[in-house]
């Protein structure tokens, strides 16, 4: 399973359990996990190759930090920080070298009504006009009955 699918699955878990009632913060058990995952991502860069576009297979390491606080009543707060490390690839048509940068932040709480996911991912190519900025932003609010009362989602990809 890709790291992005894991993050999305955790996002959905947060939405499903966020209908629980607030708990006492008095007794908590926090822990942090640092992990590194090898990734292989195929990305189409529409502005590359003189505007004709090209595919790039990016490989490298995705560094994740998972910080979890569990409360005595079973509720939790989860924060995930993802950051590419030495992720790079070569354009299949032009042979141009691309590097991936950016940060993804996810916050999931079973004790509060909201879950937030923010992704800023950049694929930087050599030369002008072939950089791709991918931005995703999701925010969901759930009421005490487990019903989604507000939802915001925006995804976009821009060439620069």
N, C-alpha and C positions, 0 to 999 in steps of 0.2 A: 504494500500500500504506500502511495507517495506521501510525503510530508504534508502536502496541501490537503489531501484527503483526510489525513489524521486530524489536522486542524479543523476542517469542516465538520468531521464527526464529533469532535469535542465541542464545537460551537452548538451543534444540534442537541447534544446531551445537556448543555447548559440551559438551552431554551426549554427543554422538557422538564427539567427539575427546578426551574426558577420559580415555580408556583408555590413552593414550600414557604411556610411562615418564617419570619425572622427569628434568629436564635440569639442566645447570650454569647457575647464575644469573650467571656471570662475564661473559658477553657478551650484552648486551641492547640493544634499540633501542626506547625508549619514545616515544610521541607522544600528543598530546591534540588532540581536535577539538571545537570548540564549534559547535553548529548550532542553527538555529531553523527549525521546521516549522509552516506553517499547518495547523490542525486544525479539523474539524467533527465533533462527536460528538453523537449523539442519546441522551439519557438519560431514563428514566422515573423520576420522583420519586414513590414510592408514598404518601408522607405529606403531599404537597402538596394543595392544593385541599380542605381540610377532611377529608383522609383518602381522598378519591376518586382522588387522584393526578393527575399531568399529565406530558406530555412536554415536554422542553426541548432545543432544539438549541443546543449550546454551540459558539462559534467563538472563535478567538484563536490564540495562538502557543504551541507547546511547545518549551521550551529543553532541549536535550540536550547533555551533555558525555560524550564517548567517550574513555576513557583506555586505551590499548593498550600493552602491553609485549610485544614479539616477541623471542624468544631465537634464538640462532644455529642451533639444531637444528630450527627451524620451529614450536616450541610457543609458546603465548601466554597472556597474562592480559588480560582485558577487563573494565573497569568502566564501567557506564553509569549516568548520573544524569539523570533526566527531571524537569522542573518546569514546570507551566503558568504562562504569563505573560499576564495580561489576557484570560483565557478567560472568557467570560460569555455568557449567553443569557436569553431571555424565555420564561416559561411559556406554552404554547400555549392554555391554558384561562383562566388567571387574569391573565396579563400580568405576573406577579411577576418580578423580576429575580433571576437566580442568577449566582454567581461560582464558578469552579473553583479549588481550591488543592490542594496536596499535593506529595508527592515519590515517585518510583519509583526504586529502586536494584536493579541487576542486576550480579552478579559471575559471570563465566564463566572457567574456567581449564582449559587442556588439559594442565596439568602436575600437577594435583591431582585428587582424586576427587570434588569436590563442585561444584555449581552452585546459586546462590541468587538468587531473585527476590522482592523485597518491594515492594508497591504500597500506598500510602495516598493515596486520592483523595477529596476532599471537594467536594460541591456545596452551597454555602451560599445559602439563600434569605432574602429579607426577612421579618422576623417570626419568631415562635416555631414550632417543630414541623415545619418543612419543609426541614431540612438532611439530606443524605444522605452517609454515610460508607461508602466502598467500600474493603475491604481484601483483598488477595491476598497469599499467602505460599506460595512453592514452594521446595522444597529436594530435590535429587537427588544421590545418591552412586552412583558407578560404580566397579566393581573393575577390576583390571588386564586382565581379559578383555573389557572393554566391557559387562559385564552390570550392570544396575541392581540394587544390593543394598539400597538404602533410598530411600524416596520419601515426601515429605510435601507435601501440598497442602491449603490452606484458603482459601476465598473466602467473604466475607460482605458483606452490605450492611445497614446499620442506619440507621433514621431517628432524628433527634434534634431 
